[in-house]
């Protein structure tokens, strides 16, 4: 292998995995200068413990299969960048949001440098990072952050793109969580209209936005009995549409149907007896 190829291959070694590699070299060279006997065994045990710790640190940032792909393809290869984002998504699915954010923070600068800040995959990774951090209180002003993201994805991907609709839903949901009910209602209403126009009335994002709007109106602190009754009727309509479009056994349908039953039971309990 030529010197140029060696340099190129060296650049393909991710920064996270340089520490274990160099650590192994240092430990191996150090063992050559330690006398045979108990001191050598102590050196080997300490070196092994340190090497394992370095491996865990490297694997935390970039999993070994992804690092191996980077060694073969290069750190700027789109498949490698995509795999790094996928490893963050997998960490989130495994209930490790902190690890997911750690991997995304590491990958985002490279995505921005290689693909550009306005590339759809960069925006998708930014959206995932923002959503995780916003849900776990890691943002100073999550409303401003999601508004900026929504502006960017709408400009690049269009109003009807799934990522744009997802960002719009996140904004509405966060407004609802923070008690900004009127703003949340306007945001959900706008989302329902946009989703219906671009992807259709029977798509899951449209149905979920309708159910969230009904829940918001039913649970609002200053709501009236008539308003809550209208929300129950709307949720019943959404449930029927979910059963038709998604299927009766779909988890979203089942959860919405269960909530509708709870609302109706509560209404029957509060209704004054007749006769």
Residue frames relative to the residue before (quaternion, step in Angstrom):
aa qw qx qy qz dx dy dz
X 1.0000 0.0000 0.0000 0.0000 0.00 0.00 0.00
X 0.4370 -0.7204 0.4771 0.2498 3.59 -0.78 1.05
X 0.6574 -0.5049 0.3739 0.4159 3.56 -1.30 0.27
X 0.6274 0.5405 -0.3362 0.4486 3.60 1.05 -0.78
X 0.6585 0.5002 -0.3035 0.4733 3.56 1.00 -0.85
X 0.6223 0.5368 -0.3409 0.4565 3.57 1.05 -0.72
X 0.6509 0.5076 -0.3191 0.4656 3.56 0.96 -0.87
X 0.6537 0.5124 -0.3128 0.4607 3.56 0.95 -0.92
X 0.6632 0.4962 -0.3114 0.4659 3.60 0.93 -0.86
X 0.6257 0.5442 -0.3383 0.4449 3.57 1.05 -0.76
X 0.6431 0.5135 -0.3229 0.4675 3.59 1.02 -0.73
X 0.6382 0.5384 -0.3288 0.4412 3.55 1.16 -0.50
X 0.5609 0.5656 -0.4000 0.4533 3.58 1.25 -0.15
X 0.4120 -0.7337 0.4798 0.2486 3.59 -0.56 1.15
X 0.6263 -0.5638 0.3874 0.3737 3.54 -1.16 0.65
X 0.6399 0.5529 -0.3324 0.4176 3.56 0.97 -0.84
X 0.7457 0.4086 -0.2172 0.4793 3.58 1.04 -0.78
X 0.4742 0.6602 -0.4574 0.3606 3.61 1.21 0.09
X 0.6184 0.5627 -0.3498 0.4227 3.57 1.08 -0.72
X 0.6817 0.4574 -0.3257 0.4690 3.68 0.77 -0.77
X 0.6428 0.5263 -0.3353 0.4443 3.58 0.97 -0.81
X 0.7053 0.4386 -0.2686 0.4878 3.56 0.82 -0.97
X 0.6017 0.5532 -0.3576 0.4517 3.57 1.10 -0.61
X 0.6397 0.5192 -0.3230 0.4657 3.57 0.98 -0.84
X 0.6505 0.5141 -0.3202 0.4584 3.58 0.96 -0.87
X 0.6637 0.5049 -0.3076 0.4583 3.59 0.91 -0.92
X 0.6652 0.5013 -0.3106 0.4579 3.59 0.91 -0.89
X 0.6590 0.5111 -0.3128 0.4546 3.58 0.98 -0.85
X 0.6676 0.4830 -0.3044 0.4779 3.58 0.93 -0.86
X 0.6442 0.5358 -0.3258 0.4378 3.56 0.99 -0.81
X 0.6202 0.5614 -0.3423 0.4279 3.58 1.08 -0.73
X 0.6030 0.5804 -0.3570 0.4148 3.60 1.16 -0.55
X 0.7361 0.4141 -0.2192 0.4886 3.56 1.16 -0.56
X 0.5826 0.5571 -0.3809 0.4530 3.58 1.28 0.08
X 0.4849 -0.6814 0.4578 0.3018 3.63 -0.76 0.97
X 0.5423 -0.6081 0.4695 0.3402 3.55 -1.11 0.71
X 0.5525 0.5829 -0.4521 0.3879 3.55 -0.92 0.92
X 0.8149 -0.2616 0.1811 0.4845 3.53 -1.23 -0.46
X 0.6263 0.5478 -0.3417 0.4370 3.58 1.02 -0.72
X 0.6330 0.5266 -0.3323 0.4600 3.59 1.05 -0.74
X 0.6554 0.5063 -0.3154 0.4633 3.58 0.96 -0.84
X 0.6269 0.5245 -0.3355 0.4683 3.57 1.05 -0.74
X 0.6385 0.5205 -0.3237 0.4653 3.56 0.99 -0.85
X 0.6671 0.5099 -0.3048 0.4495 3.60 0.90 -0.89
X 0.6536 0.5100 -0.3153 0.4618 3.58 0.98 -0.83
X 0.6688 0.4846 -0.3008 0.4768 3.58 0.91 -0.89
X 0.6489 0.5180 -0.3156 0.4593 3.57 0.99 -0.84
X 0.6448 0.5240 -0.3228 0.4533 3.56 0.98 -0.84
X 0.6575 0.5100 -0.3115 0.4588 3.59 0.93 -0.88
X 0.6702 0.4874 -0.2984 0.4735 3.57 0.94 -0.88
X 0.6458 0.5297 -0.3210 0.4465 3.58 1.00 -0.82
X 0.6425 0.5132 -0.3183 0.4718 3.59 1.00 -0.82
X 0.6392 0.5204 -0.3263 0.4627 3.59 0.99 -0.79
X 0.6543 0.5043 -0.3101 0.4707 3.58 0.98 -0.82
X 0.6244 0.5340 -0.3334 0.4624 3.59 1.06 -0.76
X 0.6627 0.5048 -0.3075 0.4598 3.57 0.93 -0.88
X 0.6424 0.5179 -0.3209 0.4649 3.58 0.97 -0.81
X 0.6715 0.4909 -0.2976 0.4685 3.57 0.94 -0.88
X 0.6664 0.5010 -0.3013 0.4627 3.58 0.95 -0.90
X 0.5946 0.5722 -0.3666 0.4297 3.59 1.10 -0.62
X 0.7181 0.4240 -0.2567 0.4885 3.59 0.94 -0.85
X 0.7905 -0.0015 0.0394 0.6112 3.59 0.88 -0.96
X 0.3915 -0.7335 0.4987 0.2449 3.63 -0.43 1.15
X 0.6532 -0.5659 0.3399 0.3709 3.56 -1.10 0.75
X 0.6558 0.5009 -0.3528 0.4411 3.69 0.83 -0.78
X 0.6454 0.5012 -0.3231 0.4773 3.59 1.07 -0.71
X 0.6369 0.5163 -0.3252 0.4712 3.59 1.00 -0.79
X 0.6351 0.5197 -0.3273 0.4684 3.59 1.04 -0.74
X 0.6413 0.5067 -0.3208 0.4786 3.58 1.02 -0.79
X 0.6352 0.5199 -0.3286 0.4672 3.58 1.04 -0.72
X 0.6122 0.5455 -0.3398 0.4605 3.58 1.06 -0.73
X 0.7098 0.4547 -0.2548 0.4738 3.57 1.01 -0.83
X 0.8141 0.3149 -0.1227 0.4722 3.57 0.85 -1.01
X 0.5204 -0.6068 0.4398 0.4093 3.56 1.11 -0.65
X 0.5867 -0.6405 0.3806 0.3174 3.53 -1.05 0.78
X 0.7061 0.4577 -0.2633 0.4718 3.59 1.16 -0.52
X 0.4291 0.6988 -0.4750 0.3193 3.58 1.23 0.10
X 0.5438 -0.6528 0.4102 0.3316 3.63 -0.83 0.90
X 0.6390 0.5279 -0.3387 0.4453 3.60 1.02 -0.71
X 0.6378 0.5132 -0.3247 0.4737 3.58 1.06 -0.71
X 0.6514 0.5046 -0.3146 0.4712 3.59 0.93 -0.88
X 0.6484 0.5132 -0.3132 0.4671 3.57 1.00 -0.86
X 0.6513 0.5183 -0.3156 0.4556 3.60 0.99 -0.82
X 0.6253 0.5341 -0.3458 0.4519 3.59 1.03 -0.66
X 0.6512 0.4870 -0.3154 0.4891 3.59 1.01 -0.78
X 0.6410 0.5251 -0.3240 0.4565 3.59 0.99 -0.80
X 0.6246 0.5293 -0.3479 0.4569 3.59 1.04 -0.68
X 0.6198 0.5203 -0.3375 0.4808 3.59 1.14 -0.62
X 0.6487 0.5094 -0.3171 0.4681 3.58 0.97 -0.84
X 0.6397 0.5171 -0.3260 0.4660 3.60 1.02 -0.75
X 0.6254 0.5277 -0.3409 0.4627 3.59 1.01 -0.75
X 0.6401 0.5146 -0.3259 0.4683 3.58 1.02 -0.75
X 0.6513 0.5118 -0.3121 0.4652 3.59 0.97 -0.83
X 0.6858 0.4665 -0.2689 0.4897 3.58 1.15 -0.60
X 0.5703 -0.6349 0.3675 0.3696 3.58 1.25 0.25
X 0.5824 0.5562 -0.3851 0.4507 3.60 1.11 0.64
X 0.0782 -0.8441 0.5289 0.0399 3.62 0.45 1.15
X 0.6139 0.5567 -0.3546 0.4331 3.58 1.04 -0.69
X 0.6594 0.4904 -0.2990 0.4850 3.57 0.99 -0.84
X 0.6199 0.5452 -0.3397 0.4507 3.58 1.02 -0.78
X 0.6700 0.4843 -0.2973 0.4776 3.59 0.91 -0.91
X 0.6167 0.5541 -0.3394 0.4444 3.59 1.01 -0.82
X 0.6960 0.4618 -0.2761 0.4755 3.59 0.89 -0.91
X 0.6502 0.5122 -0.3231 0.4588 3.58 1.01 -0.75
X 0.6364 0.5221 -0.3307 0.4615 3.58 0.97 -0.79
X 0.6518 0.5009 -0.3088 0.4784 3.57 1.11 -0.65
X 0.7229 0.4627 -0.2477 0.4494 3.58 0.97 -0.87
X 0.6032 0.6245 -0.3616 0.3396 3.60 0.98 -0.79
X 0.6539 0.4971 -0.3524 0.4484 3.67 0.83 -0.74
X 0.6641 0.4921 -0.3100 0.4698 3.60 1.01 -0.75
X 0.6193 0.5270 -0.3407 0.4719 3.59 1.03 -0.73
X 0.6666 0.5021 -0.2996 0.4624 3.57 0.92 -0.90
X 0.6739 0.5018 -0.2947 0.4553 3.58 0.95 -0.88
X 0.7516 0.4123 -0.2216 0.4647 3.58 0.85 -0.98
X 0.8002 0.3085 -0.1451 0.4934 3.58 0.76 -1.06
X 0.5083 -0.6292 0.4342 0.3964 3.56 1.13 -0.64
X 0.5985 -0.6101 0.3911 0.3413 3.55 -1.11 0.69
X 0.7307 0.4248 -0.2357 0.4796 3.59 1.12 -0.62
X 0.4242 0.6979 -0.4793 0.3212 3.61 1.22 0.14
X 0.5881 -0.6097 0.3898 0.3610 3.64 -0.94 0.79
X 0.6773 0.4805 -0.3173 0.4579 3.62 0.93 -0.75
X 0.6096 0.5248 -0.3513 0.4791 3.59 1.08 -0.59
X 0.6631 0.4984 -0.2990 0.4716 3.56 0.96 -0.88
X 0.6362 0.5246 -0.3341 0.4565 3.61 1.02 -0.76
X 0.6611 0.4880 -0.3053 0.4812 3.60 0.97 -0.83
X 0.6334 0.5211 -0.3223 0.4727 3.57 1.02 -0.78
X 0.6444 0.5230 -0.3163 0.4595 3.58 1.00 -0.82
X 0.6583 0.5000 -0.3115 0.4686 3.59 0.93 -0.88
X 0.6488 0.5188 -0.3113 0.4614 3.58 0.95 -0.88
X 0.6686 0.5007 -0.2956 0.4635 3.57 0.95 -0.92
X 0.6556 0.5231 -0.3211 0.4399 3.57 0.92 -0.86
X 0.6641 0.4963 -0.3083 0.4665 3.61 0.90 -0.90
X 0.6960 0.4744 -0.2839 0.4583 3.56 0.81 -0.98
X 0.6536 0.5226 -0.3166 0.4466 3.58 1.00 -0.77
X 0.6729 0.4921 -0.2933 0.4680 3.57 1.04 -0.74
X 0.7576 0.3631 -0.1980 0.5050 3.61 1.14 -0.50
X 0.5890 -0.6483 0.3509 0.3312 3.57 1.18 0.57
X 0.4734 0.6905 -0.4263 0.3426 3.57 1.15 0.59
X 0.6468 0.4798 -0.3252 0.4957 3.60 1.22 0.36
X 0.4976 -0.6632 0.4714 0.3005 3.57 -0.96 0.86
X 0.7860 -0.0121 0.0415 0.6167 3.59 0.94 -0.94
X 0.1660 -0.8383 0.5119 0.0873 3.55 0.15 1.27
X 0.5975 0.5679 -0.3698 0.4287 3.61 1.13 -0.52
X 0.6571 0.4864 -0.3073 0.4871 3.59 0.98 -0.79
X 0.6449 0.5312 -0.3206 0.4462 3.57 1.00 -0.83
X 0.7083 0.4439 -0.2787 0.4729 3.60 0.81 -0.94
X 0.5947 0.5472 -0.3674 0.4603 3.61 1.13 -0.55
X 0.6510 0.5055 -0.3087 0.4748 3.58 1.03 -0.77
X 0.6391 0.5133 -0.3176 0.4767 3.56 1.01 -0.82
X 0.6562 0.5175 -0.3124 0.4517 3.58 0.90 -0.91
X 0.6288 0.5297 -0.3330 0.4617 3.58 1.01 -0.76
X 0.6912 0.4895 -0.2824 0.4503 3.58 0.90 -0.93
X 0.7014 0.4592 -0.2931 0.4597 3.60 0.81 -0.93
X 0.6148 0.5346 -0.3570 0.4569 3.59 1.07 -0.61
X 0.6568 0.5169 -0.3019 0.4585 3.56 0.99 -0.86
X 0.7467 0.4118 -0.2224 0.4726 3.58 0.91 -0.92
X 0.8103 0.3167 -0.1301 0.4756 3.58 0.78 -1.04
X 0.5091 -0.6386 0.4335 0.3809 3.58 1.16 -0.51
X 0.6501 -0.5703 0.3515 0.3587 3.55 -1.20 0.57
X 0.7508 0.4264 -0.2293 0.4494 3.59 1.03 -0.68
X 0.4421 0.6948 -0.4685 0.3199 3.60 1.22 0.08
X 0.5961 -0.5974 0.3918 0.3664 3.64 -1.00 0.74
X 0.6548 0.5063 -0.3267 0.4561 3.60 0.98 -0.76
X 0.6299 0.5204 -0.3317 0.4715 3.59 1.08 -0.69
X 0.6624 0.4938 -0.3026 0.4752 3.57 0.93 -0.89
X 0.6343 0.5251 -0.3341 0.4586 3.60 1.02 -0.74
X 0.6523 0.4981 -0.3145 0.4769 3.59 0.98 -0.81
X 0.6312 0.5285 -0.3236 0.4663 3.57 1.06 -0.76
X 0.6495 0.5026 -0.3172 0.4743 3.58 1.02 -0.78
X 0.6342 0.5324 -0.3342 0.4502 3.59 0.95 -0.85
X 0.6405 0.5197 -0.3264 0.4618 3.59 0.96 -0.85
X 0.6783 0.4864 -0.2999 0.4619 3.60 0.84 -0.93
X 0.6599 0.5174 -0.3073 0.4499 3.58 0.95 -0.87
X 0.6629 0.4941 -0.3103 0.4692 3.60 0.94 -0.80
X 0.6122 0.5301 -0.3491 0.4715 3.59 1.05 -0.68
X 0.6500 0.5095 -0.3073 0.4727 3.56 1.03 -0.82
X 0.6589 0.5225 -0.3099 0.4436 3.58 0.90 -0.90
X 0.7341 0.4160 -0.2261 0.4867 3.57 1.05 -0.75
X 0.5854 -0.6437 0.3475 0.3497 3.58 1.23 0.39
X 0.4869 0.6301 -0.4523 0.4015 3.59 1.22 0.34
X 0.1010 -0.8900 0.4420 0.0482 3.50 0.78 1.22
X 0.6744 0.4960 -0.3133 0.4484 3.59 0.83 -0.91
X 0.6587 0.4929 -0.3079 0.4778 3.58 0.98 -0.85
X 0.6408 0.5246 -0.3201 0.4601 3.58 1.01 -0.79
X 0.6389 0.5236 -0.3277 0.4585 3.57 0.98 -0.84
X 0.6574 0.4976 -0.3108 0.4729 3.58 0.94 -0.85
X 0.6635 0.5094 -0.3071 0.4539 3.59 0.98 -0.84
X 0.6625 0.4850 -0.3088 0.4801 3.61 0.95 -0.83
X 0.6359 0.5318 -0.3280 0.4530 3.58 0.99 -0.81
X 0.6518 0.5041 -0.3028 0.4790 3.55 1.00 -0.86
X 0.6456 0.5260 -0.3161 0.4545 3.59 0.99 -0.83
X 0.6369 0.5234 -0.3299 0.4600 3.59 0.93 -0.87
X 0.6730 0.4956 -0.2977 0.4613 3.57 0.92 -0.91
X 0.6749 0.4956 -0.2960 0.4596 3.59 0.92 -0.92
X 0.6791 0.4893 -0.2933 0.4620 3.58 0.89 -0.93
X 0.6354 0.5274 -0.3304 0.4571 3.58 0.97 -0.82
X 0.6758 0.5039 -0.2920 0.4518 3.57 0.95 -0.88
X 0.7959 0.3697 -0.1696 0.4485 3.58 0.81 -1.01
X 0.8200 0.2074 -0.1094 0.5221 3.62 0.92 -0.75
X 0.6108 -0.5897 0.3424 0.4025 3.60 1.24 -0.19
X 0.6232 -0.5870 0.3961 0.3320 3.51 -1.25 0.60
X 0.7377 0.4492 -0.2303 0.4483 3.59 1.08 -0.69
X 0.4735 0.6624 -0.4585 0.3562 3.62 1.19 0.14
X 0.6336 -0.5866 0.3491 0.3642 3.56 -1.09 0.73
X 0.6426 0.5227 -0.3447 0.4415 3.63 0.94 -0.77
X 0.6429 0.5149 -0.3255 0.4644 3.58 1.04 -0.75
X 0.6792 0.4950 -0.2878 0.4592 3.55 0.90 -0.94
X 0.6566 0.5037 -0.3105 0.4677 3.58 0.97 -0.83
X 0.6420 0.5117 -0.3274 0.4679 3.59 1.00 -0.78
X 0.6345 0.5180 -0.3314 0.4683 3.60 1.00 -0.75
X 0.6682 0.4882 -0.3101 0.4680 3.60 0.91 -0.86
X 0.6416 0.5187 -0.3294 0.4592 3.61 1.01 -0.76
X 0.6372 0.5168 -0.3253 0.4702 3.57 1.04 -0.74
X 0.6431 0.5130 -0.3216 0.4689 3.59 1.00 -0.79
X 0.6422 0.5176 -0.3173 0.4680 3.59 1.00 -0.85
X 0.6336 0.5351 -0.3281 0.4523 3.58 0.97 -0.87
X 0.7016 0.4657 -0.2731 0.4651 3.59 0.87 -0.93
X 0.6512 0.5170 -0.3201 0.4541 3.58 1.08 -0.65
X 0.7720 0.3789 -0.1830 0.4764 3.57 0.98 -0.86
X 0.4226 0.7171 -0.4835 0.2711 3.63 1.18 -0.08
X 0.5701 -0.6511 0.3791 0.3276 3.63 -0.86 0.97
X 0.7655 0.3511 -0.1932 0.5034 3.60 0.95 -0.82
X 0.3347 0.7786 -0.4769 0.2330 3.56 1.20 0.43
X 0.3693 -0.7158 0.5530 0.2130 3.54 -1.21 0.60
X 0.6554 -0.4928 0.3757 0.4318 3.62 -1.21 0.31
X 0.6464 0.5139 -0.3255 0.4606 3.58 0.99 -0.77
X 0.6493 0.5176 -0.3127 0.4613 3.57 1.03 -0.78
X 0.6584 0.4920 -0.3077 0.4793 3.57 1.00 -0.81
X 0.6286 0.5255 -0.3372 0.4636 3.60 1.03 -0.73
X 0.6431 0.5091 -0.3201 0.4741 3.58 1.02 -0.78
X 0.6329 0.5248 -0.3282 0.4651 3.59 1.07 -0.75
X 0.6232 0.5272 -0.3385 0.4681 3.60 1.04 -0.76
X 0.6569 0.5084 -0.3083 0.4635 3.58 0.94 -0.89
X 0.6580 0.5037 -0.3133 0.4639 3.59 0.99 -0.82
X 0.6565 0.4952 -0.3240 0.4678 3.59 0.96 -0.80
X 0.6069 0.5377 -0.3516 0.4679 3.59 1.08 -0.63
X 0.6461 0.5072 -0.3115 0.4777 3.58 1.04 -0.79
X 0.6452 0.5111 -0.3149 0.4727 3.57 1.00 -0.83
X 0.6388 0.5313 -0.3290 0.4489 3.59 0.94 -0.84
X 0.6513 0.5077 -0.3134 0.4689 3.57 0.95 -0.87
X 0.6652 0.4918 -0.3041 0.4724 3.60 0.97 -0.81
X 0.6301 0.5240 -0.3338 0.4658 3.60 1.05 -0.72
X 0.6495 0.5182 -0.3227 0.4532 3.57 0.94 -0.86
X 0.6807 0.4766 -0.2857 0.4773 3.56 1.04 -0.75
X 0.7670 0.3993 -0.2017 0.4600 3.58 0.84 -1.00
X 0.7858 0.3170 -0.1540 0.5082 3.60 0.92 -0.90
X 0.5258 -0.6039 0.4311 0.4158 3.56 1.14 -0.63
X 0.5736 -0.6347 0.4035 0.3246 3.54 -1.05 0.79
X 0.7216 0.4435 -0.2434 0.4726 3.61 1.11 -0.67
X 0.4231 0.6973 -0.4817 0.3205 3.60 1.21 0.02
X 0.5704 -0.6285 0.3953 0.3513 3.63 -0.89 0.86
X 0.6508 0.5047 -0.3296 0.4616 3.60 0.96 -0.77
X 0.6423 0.5151 -0.3191 0.4693 3.57 0.99 -0.82
X 0.6678 0.5117 -0.3024 0.4480 3.57 0.89 -0.97
X 0.6713 0.4982 -0.3037 0.4570 3.59 0.95 -0.85
X 0.6572 0.4999 -0.3094 0.4717 3.57 1.00 -0.79
X 0.6448 0.5139 -0.3174 0.4683 3.58 1.00 -0.82
X 0.6385 0.5200 -0.3255 0.4648 3.59 1.01 -0.76
X 0.6524 0.5000 -0.3171 0.4731 3.59 0.96 -0.83
X 0.6292 0.5330 -0.3346 0.4562 3.59 0.98 -0.79
X 0.6444 0.5174 -0.3172 0.4652 3.58 1.00 -0.80
X 0.6419 0.5150 -0.3252 0.4658 3.58 1.01 -0.78
X 0.6433 0.5151 -0.3286 0.4613 3.58 0.95 -0.80
X 0.6799 0.4904 -0.2969 0.4572 3.56 0.89 -0.91
X 0.6262 0.5243 -0.3369 0.4685 3.59 1.04 -0.72
X 0.6479 0.5144 -0.3166 0.4641 3.57 1.00 -0.83
X 0.6429 0.5232 -0.3199 0.4588 3.57 1.01 -0.81
X 0.6547 0.5062 -0.3112 0.4672 3.59 0.99 -0.86
X 0.6375 0.5337 -0.3259 0.4501 3.60 1.06 -0.75
X 0.7211 0.4480 -0.2448 0.4683 3.58 0.98 -0.90
X 0.5474 0.6271 -0.4047 0.3785 3.61 1.18 -0.39
X 0.4455 -0.6990 0.4788 0.2891 3.63 -0.79 0.92
X 0.5423 -0.6304 0.4382 0.3413 3.60 -1.05 0.72
X 0.3628 -0.7197 0.5531 0.2109 3.57 -1.15 0.67
X 0.7327 0.3647 -0.2960 0.4925 3.57 -1.26 0.47
